[in-house]
């Protein structure tokens, strides 16, 4: 992509789109934000958007749609079976992902459910570069276990390694030999490893994983939810692909996998999801689960309007100017926070900016959930809603013991083409203020802990009156400002 330089030398990401449909936001007073936190159990998932100013919870289903996506929704073909909207989507999947057989599902985790029900049984072990919450819940729910195999560098916060999402090849082979290939139903590679800071893998690493999969005759499954951004970073960082197109990188990656699945809520700025393959045998093994769990095979739980938006969104994944917007804004904010001294995951990855709560809140023990506390504190002082990606997002082990996350992160998601640069500067301003006042933040404890995926609906409370103290300092510094 052509670089655009500023005469004054400033290095800022320039928006290559214009804003034509807008939605009003509300920045409610800090007292109301405190009430909202108590009402939502200090869990940002449980906040109502009427209390949220900048919603950086996730990019899932919140990327801005293009004019062409919205226009396509108008010519959707309503039909239970045989809809032409589905035919258009099938063609988009084949054109963009290079897979002939496509099974529609209502979102990414539905694909994980089907793959786990079909292939995982008691005693199965699924090696992966890193888990995603829902993928892990489905695998363990079917009696299997996950094995995470990253290189040590992946856990280094302040790193310059371009591909922290790479699978550890030596450990992968060792693990397969130790547990025997028959107990390994598939290898899972996640594009842009969500939970360790949106870090990509290289195409070369995926090729090497493919070679191991072939050697032991194990299926290779690619979670392509964040494939567009992974491909964009390959263009930036992998020598072999300098000068390639997004389409070439994406196809090179999907060609290496037996099964590709995705959340269309991310990949194509729509809703929905899918599983696709070129292997008719695999297609037949999975086909029957779609009408059982999702809906008929030509809609899979999605509305036809979303199917149309998804087809157009898939083609737009090939457009570097669209896909680069979020990583470029992330990189801008990571650089700004890093130069102030706020510990953030580096190098800048995709999906969002990840603040290291373990360092920011080094006075809060993991037992009191530093990342959850930091996410709540940030919302309190700014109306910015981030997401806890730490121990609250972990699940208890098979004996019911708490397991502590490798990283305690607060993720500030940067959905595609949603925020303006002045909003990003507001985020920078409030995060740096909070960083300077970090010692005022205290811990959290559970008051309601659901048995599965507890982070979604769990309720917590502060372990002291730290929110009130933080408000007092905010008033001292900002007066009557919202
Ligand atoms: N895989 C990855 C890598 C994801 O990031 C997600 C969702 C899923 C699978 C599941 O897809 O939500 O459509 O069922 N990630 C969202 C997030 C929820 O906020 O990061 P889904």
Boltz pocket constraint, residues with backbone or C-beta under 6 A from the ligand:
constraints:
  - pocket:
      binder: B
      contacts: [[A, 57], [A, 58], [A, 59], [A, 60], [A, 106], [A, 107], [A, 108], [A, 109], [A, 110], [A, 132], [A, 134], [A, 135], [A, 190], [A, 191], [A, 194], [A, 223], [A, 225], [A, 226], [A, 262], [A, 263], [A, 264], [A, 265], [A, 272], [A, 273]]
      max_distance: 6.0
